[in-house]
C-alpha cells in the first residue's frame, strides 16, 4: 500500500494484493454456492452453516487487509498525524 494525497492507501505489495484477491474470489464462489443451495431448497441449517463460513472468511480477509494497511502506514513517508488519521478513518469503516 502507498499513502496517496488525501490520506488514501492503495495496495502496493503484490503478494498482499494476490492474497486478498484469492480470498475475495473464494468468497464469491461460496456466495454462489449458497444461492444455489437456496434455489435447491436445501435445509436451512446447511445454509446457515455456509453463511457462517462466508462471514468468517470475510472477517479473515478484512484482518489480512487491515494488517497490510497498518504495516504500510508504519513505513510510509507521511507524518505521524497523517498516518494516524488514515488508520483512524480505515478502522472506523469496520464498525
Buried (B, 14 or more C-beta within 10 A) or exposed (E): BBBEEEBEBEBEBEEBBEBBEEBBEEBEEBBEBBEEBEEEEEEEEEBEEBBEBBEEBBEEBBEBBBEBBBEBBEEBEBEEEBBEEBBEEBEEEEE
